Each structure stands twice: as C-alpha cells, then as structure tokens.
C-alpha cells in the first residue's frame, strides 16, 4: 500500500517499508465538517443614512 511521506518539504509516496530513513509519514487529514458560524444579524435598530 502506498503511503505519503514528507522529505525536505515535498510530499512523496512510497510502498510501506521502502521509504528513505529521513522520510516523515504524513498524517491523514481527518474529514471533519467545516466549522460554520451563523452570520451575525445586522443591527436592525440602526437607520440607513442618506447622503
């Protein structure tokens, strides 16, 4: 199985066990849902100014 590794800031894929000694395994990114904040309602008490 191919795994992703980082060597000198670049991402490479190697077979498991055949990577260079200085390779750091890249952790899989969790597929979390994006954090969404509800939109802050506009100040409804404020009147629109006309110029």
DSSP file (Angstrom, degrees, kcal/mol; ACC not computed):
  #  RESIDUE AA STRUCTURE BP1 BP2  ACC     N-H-->O    O-->H-N    N-H-->O    O-->H-N    TCO  KAPPA ALPHA  PHI   PSI    X-CA   Y-CA   Z-CA
    1    1 A X              0   0    0      0, 0.0    15,-1.3     0, 0.0     2,-0.3   0.000 360.0 360.0 360.0 136.2    0.0    0.0    0.0
    2    2 A X  E     -A   15   0A   0     13,-0.2     2,-0.3    11,-0.1    13,-0.2  -0.576 360.0-170.4 -78.2 137.8    1.3    3.4   -0.9
    3    3 A X  E     -A   14   0A   0     11,-2.6    11,-2.2    -2,-0.3     2,-0.4  -0.942  22.6-117.0-126.0 151.4    1.8    5.9    2.0
    4    4 A X  E     +A   13   0A   0     -2,-0.3    22,-2.6    22,-0.3     2,-0.3  -0.716  33.9 179.7 -91.1 136.6    2.5    9.6    1.8
    5    5 A X  E     -AB  12  25A   0      7,-3.5     7,-3.4    -2,-0.4     2,-0.5  -0.938  23.3-132.4-132.9 155.2    5.8   10.9    3.3
    6    6 A X  E     +AB  11  24A   0     18,-3.0    18,-2.0    -2,-0.3     2,-0.4  -0.947  24.4 175.2-111.5 125.5    7.4   14.3    3.5
    7    7 A X  E >  S-A   10   0A   0      3,-2.7     3,-1.7    -2,-0.5    16,-0.1  -0.982  73.7 -18.2-130.6 119.1   11.1   14.7    2.5
    8    8 A X  T 3  S-     0   0    0     -2,-0.4     3,-0.1     1,-0.3    -1,-0.1   0.850 128.2 -51.7  54.2  39.2   12.7   18.1    2.5
    9    9 A X  T 3  S+     0   0    0      1,-0.2     2,-0.4     0, 0.0    -1,-0.3   0.486 117.3 108.0  81.3   3.3    9.3   19.8    2.5
   10   10 A X  E <   -A    7   0A   0     -3,-1.7    -3,-2.7     2,-0.0     2,-0.5  -0.892  67.6-123.9-116.0 147.3    8.0   17.8   -0.5
   11   11 A X  E     +A    6   0A   0     -2,-0.4     2,-0.3    -5,-0.2    -5,-0.2  -0.753  33.5 173.4 -94.1 129.8    5.4   15.1   -0.5
   12   12 A X  E     -A    5   0A   0     -7,-3.4    -7,-3.5    -2,-0.5     2,-0.4  -0.905  24.4-135.1-130.2 157.4    6.3   11.7   -1.9
   13   13 A X  E     +A    4   0A   0     -2,-0.3     2,-0.3    -9,-0.2    -9,-0.2  -0.968  28.4 169.1-117.0 131.9    4.6    8.3   -2.0
   14   14 A X  E     -A    3   0A   0    -11,-2.2   -11,-2.6    -2,-0.4     5,-0.1  -0.932  40.8 -95.9-134.0 157.4    6.4    5.1   -1.2
   15   15 A X  E >   -A    2   0A   0     -2,-0.3     3,-2.2   -13,-0.2     4,-0.3  -0.454  60.1 -87.6 -65.5 147.6    5.5    1.5   -0.6
   16   16 A X  T 3  S+     0   0    0    -15,-1.3    -1,-0.1     1,-0.3   -14,-0.0  -0.428 116.0  14.5 -62.3 123.3    5.2    0.8    3.1
   17   17 A X  T 3  S+     0   0    0     -2,-0.2    -1,-0.3     3,-0.1    -2,-0.0   0.279 110.6  81.7  95.2  -9.4    8.6   -0.2    4.4
   18   18 A X    <   +     0   0    0     -3,-2.2    -2,-0.1     2,-0.0    -3,-0.1   0.221  62.2 117.0-111.3  13.3   10.6    1.1    1.4
   19   19 A X  S    S-     0   0    0     -4,-0.3    -5,-0.0    -5,-0.1    -6,-0.0  -0.445  73.7 -95.2 -79.0 154.8   10.7    4.8    2.3
   20   20 A X    >   -     0   0    0     -2,-0.1     3,-1.3     1,-0.1    -1,-0.1  -0.224  35.3-110.5 -62.9 160.2   14.1    6.6    2.9
   21   21 A X  T 3  S+     0   0    0      1,-0.3    -1,-0.1     3,-0.0    -2,-0.1   0.819 115.9  51.6 -65.0 -32.5   15.3    6.8    6.5
   22   22 A X  T 3  S+     0   0    0      2,-0.1    -1,-0.3   -15,-0.0   -14,-0.2   0.385  83.8 116.3 -88.8   5.8   14.7   10.6    6.7
   23   23 A X    <   -     0   0    0     -3,-1.3     2,-0.5   -16,-0.1   -16,-0.2  -0.537  53.3-151.8 -77.2 138.7   11.1   10.4    5.4
   24   24 A X  E     -B    6   0A   0    -18,-2.0   -18,-3.0    -2,-0.2     2,-0.1  -0.950  22.1-118.0-111.9 126.2    8.4   11.6    7.8
   25   25 A X  E     -B    5   0A   0     -2,-0.5     2,-0.5   -20,-0.2   -20,-0.3  -0.405  23.8-129.3 -67.4 134.8    5.0   10.0    7.4
   26   26 A X        -     0   0    0    -22,-2.6   -22,-0.3    -2,-0.1     2,-0.1  -0.744  22.8-127.7 -86.1 122.9    2.2   12.4    6.5
   27   27 A X        -     0   0    0     -2,-0.5     2,-0.2     1,-0.1    -1,-0.0  -0.445  27.2-107.3 -70.7 141.7   -0.8   12.0    8.8
   28   28 A X        -     0   0    0     -2,-0.1     2,-0.4     1,-0.1    -1,-0.1  -0.473  34.1-117.7 -68.3 137.3   -4.1   11.6    7.1
   29   29 A X        -     0   0    0     -2,-0.2     2,-0.2     1,-0.1    -1,-0.1  -0.630  28.0-119.3 -78.9 131.1   -6.3   14.6    7.3
   30   30 A X        -     0   0    0     -2,-0.4     2,-1.8     1,-0.1    -1,-0.1  -0.476  16.4-128.6 -70.1 138.1   -9.5   14.0    9.2
   31   31 A X        +     0   0    0     -2,-0.2     2,-0.2     3,-0.0    -1,-0.1  -0.487  47.0 163.3 -87.4  66.8  -12.6   14.6    7.1
   32   32 A X        -     0   0    0     -2,-1.8     2,-0.2     1,-0.1     3,-0.1  -0.552  45.2-103.1 -84.1 150.9  -14.3   16.8    9.6
   33   33 A X        -     0   0    0     -2,-0.2    -1,-0.1     1,-0.1     3,-0.0  -0.508  46.9 -98.2 -71.0 141.9  -17.1   19.0    8.6
   34   34 A X        -     0   0    0     -2,-0.2     2,-0.6     1,-0.1    -1,-0.1  -0.314  38.2-110.2 -62.8 141.5  -16.1   22.7    8.2
   35   35 A X        -     0   0    0     -3,-0.1     2,-0.5     1,-0.0    -1,-0.1  -0.613  39.8-171.0 -75.6 119.7  -16.8   24.8   11.1
   36   36 A X        -     0   0    0     -2,-0.6     2,-0.4    -3,-0.0    -3,-0.0  -0.950   8.9-159.0-117.6 131.0  -19.6   27.2   10.2
   37   37 A X        -     0   0    0     -2,-0.5     2,-0.1     1,-0.0     3,-0.1  -0.847  29.3-108.3-103.5 141.5  -20.7   30.1   12.3
   38   38 A X        -     0   0    0     -2,-0.4     2,-0.1     1,-0.1     3,-0.0  -0.437  43.9 -99.2 -66.4 143.2  -24.1   31.6   11.8
   39   39 A X        -     0   0    0      1,-0.1     2,-0.4    -2,-0.1    -1,-0.1  -0.366  36.7-114.1 -63.2 139.3  -24.0   35.0   10.3
   40   40 A X        -     0   0    0      1,-0.1    -1,-0.1    -3,-0.1    -3,-0.0  -0.621  36.2-116.1 -74.8 126.4  -24.3   37.8   12.8
   41   41 A X        -     0   0    0     -2,-0.4    -1,-0.1     1,-0.1     3,-0.0  -0.315  31.4-105.6 -65.3 146.8  -27.5   39.7   12.1
   42   42 A X        -     0   0    0      1,-0.1     2,-1.0     2,-0.1    -1,-0.1  -0.303  43.1 -90.4 -67.0 155.4  -27.3   43.3   11.0
   43   43 A X    >   -     0   0    0      1,-0.2     3,-0.7     2,-0.1    -1,-0.1  -0.564  44.6-173.7 -69.9 102.8  -28.1   45.9   13.5
   44   44 A X  T 3  S+     0   0    0     -2,-1.0    -1,-0.2     1,-0.2    -2,-0.1   0.689  76.8  61.8 -76.9 -17.7  -31.8   46.3   12.8
   45   45 A X  T 3  S+     0   0    0     -3,-0.1     2,-0.3     2,-0.1    -1,-0.2   0.722  85.5  90.8 -79.6 -20.5  -32.3   49.3   15.1
   46   46 A X  S <  S-     0   0    0     -3,-0.7     2,-0.3     1,-0.0    -4,-0.0  -0.580  73.7-136.4 -80.5 135.0  -29.8   51.4   13.1
   47   47 A X        -     0   0    0     -2,-0.3     2,-0.4     1,-0.1    -2,-0.1  -0.628  22.1-107.6 -90.3 149.1  -31.3   53.5   10.4
   48   48 A X        -     0   0    0     -2,-0.3     2,-0.3     1,-0.0    -1,-0.1  -0.609  33.5-134.8 -76.6 128.6  -29.7   53.8    7.0
   49   49 A X        -     0   0    0     -2,-0.4     2,-0.4     2,-0.0    -1,-0.0  -0.660  12.2-150.5 -85.6 137.4  -28.2   57.2    6.4
   50   50 A X              0   0    0     -2,-0.3    -1,-0.0     1,-0.1     0, 0.0  -0.895 360.0 360.0-106.4 137.8  -28.8   59.0    3.1
   51   51 A X              0   0    0     -2,-0.4    -1,-0.1     0, 0.0    -2,-0.0   0.419 360.0 360.0-104.3 360.0  -26.2   61.4    1.9
